Amino acid sequence: MVSSTVYGIEELLEKIYATLTAFGYEVWMSHKGTLPVSSTRTAFENCLHGVEHCDLFLSLITPQYGSGVAGRGEMSITHQELLKAIDLNKPRWILAHSDVVFARTLLMNLGHDSAEKRAALALKKNKVIDDLRVVDMYEAAIRHDVQVPDRKGNWVQKYVNPDDALLYASSQFFRYQEAESFVAEHLRDPQAVARKLKEGKKP
């Protein structure tokens, strides 16, 4: 599943979709209309259902916070998807735009080092970042709430342009596919693996 806002990164999403499908993945992406939906669920529920049932999760944190915010203070769909993936400990890969990373560093240096402090700020309309909660998303992704020695699944790849993001996504998922194929090829016969282990040989 690919989780992201759409505004301003449509071309990147198209390329990621094309790349991953070329690798043989079934890609769930709301932008392409491939996310399984049910008329018995709300849009929020369909998105979270997708997170719950996907095998792999790719998140793009962009300077745009995203749609689906029902009321003031409520999280966007994209934000909720990310938190759900973390909560379920889904195998996940996360990209964050350099503007988001820079904004967090700047705000921390100015003393706004928590979601609560940032929420008190009034952000004027601008073309860089539309909602400071993109920084909250980044902090959730890097597992800021967990002590450093205990952090796992906290790798977040910063990207400056679409080429950076596409390179990371294609290289990571190509490697994952290679590993999956290796496991399928070498471990598909449990009895043969058991025999080799008994003989002291690696499968």
N, C-alpha and C positions, 0 to 999 in steps of 0.2 A: 504494500500500500504506500502511495506517495501522498504525504500530507503537506499542504502549503496553502498560502493565499494564491490568488491568480493574477491580480492586478500588477502589471509591469513585468511579469516573468513568463508570459504566455509562450514565448519562443523557447525559453529554457525548458519548460514543462513538456513541450512538444518533442524536444530533442531527447529528454530523459525517457519519455514514454517510448519513443522509437528505438532507443538504445537498449532498454531493458527487454522490450518485446523481441528484439533481434537476438538477445541472449537466450530467449526461450521462456522468459517469465510471463505469467499472467499478471498484468499490472492493474491494480485498482487505483483509479485517479478520478476524482470528481470532475476535474476540468475536461477530461475526455469522455465522461459519462460511463465509465466502466466499473464504478463502484456499485456493488450489489445493493439495490434498494427495495424496500417493501412499502406498499401503500398503508400498511398498518402501523408504521413508525414515523416519527417526525424526522425532519432533516438532521437534527442533532443525533437522534437515536440511530439513524442509518449510518452516520459517520462513525459513531462510537461502536456500533455493531461491526463495522468494517475493521476497526482497530482490534477488537476482541478476536476476530476470526482470521486475520491475516497471518501469514507465516513470517514475513519480514516487513520492517517499517522504516521508511525513508522520510525524514522531516526536513523541510526547508524553512528556516526562520528568516524572514525578510523584514525590511523596514516598515512594511504595511502589516498591521495587526490582524486584519481579516474580518470577514463578515459573520453574520449570525448572532451578533450581540443583541439580545432581546431587551436589555435595559442597562441603565448606568451601573457600572461596576461589575457587570457580568462578563464572563470570559467568552472569547470568540470560539467558534467551532475548532479552528486549527489549534488553539491553545489547549482546549479540552482533549483533543486527539493526542497531543504530545504527552500530556499528563497521564492519560489512560495507558499509553504505550509504556511509559516509565513504571507506572503502578503494576502493570502486568508483566514487567520485565521482558518485553518483546525484544527479539534480536533487532537492533536498531542502529541506524546510521543517520547522523544529524549534521546539516550544513547551516551555518549562520553567516549572514551578510556582514561584511566588515564594518558597515555603519552601525550595526547593532552592537558589535563588540566595542567599537570606539565610544559609543554613547554610554555604555556601562562603565567603562574606565573613567570617562569624564565625570559622570555623576557620582561615582564612588569618591573621586578626588575632591568633589565639592561637598561631600558629606551625606549624599543621598544614597546610602549603601544598603538599603533594604526596600522591599516592595512597598511597605507601609509609608516610608519617607517619600518614595517616588510618587505614590498615589496622591500625595498632598500637593504636588506640583501642578500648575496650570500650564499645559503645553499649548502654545499658539499654533494655529494652522500653518503647516510648512510642507515643503516637498521632500524632506529628508526622512523623518520618522513621524508617523501619524498617531502613535500611541506608545507611551513608555512601557506598556506591558510586554512589548517585544523583548525588553530587557529581562522581565520576569521569566519569559519563556526560555531565554538563553541560560539564565541561572538555574532553572529547573533541569535543563539539558546537561549542564556541567555538574549536576548534583551538588550545588552550592550548599544545600541543607545537610549534607553528610560530611563528617570529619574527613580530612584529606586522606589519611591512611586507609579508610574504609570505602573510598569512592570506587565504584565500578560502573562500567557503561557510561562514562562521563566524557568520552571523546567527542568533541564538536569541532568540525572542520570549518575554519573561516574561509570565505570566498569573496573575491573582489568583483569578479565579472562572471558571466555565464560559462565561459570556457573553463574557469577554475572549478565551478560546481559540477559541470558535466564530466570533467576528468576524474574527480573524486568518485562520483556516482558510478561511472563506467568501470573504473579500476576496482572498486570495492566489490561490486556485484559480479564482475567477471571472476574475481578470485573466489568468491563464495560459491559460484557455480562450479568452478574447477574442483574445489574441495568436496562439494556435494557429489559430483560425478565420481571422484576418487573413492569416496566412501561407498557409493552405490556399487561400483565395479568390484571393489576388493572385499566388501563385507556382505555381499548378497547371498553367499552360501555360508550360513552359520556353522554347519558341520565341518566344512573345510577350514574355516577360521579356527574352530575349536581344536582340530587336529594339529594345525600349525602351531598354535599356542602350546599344545601339549608337547610338541617336538622342540619347543623353545625357539621357534622361528617367528619372525614378524610377518603378519599377513600382507 
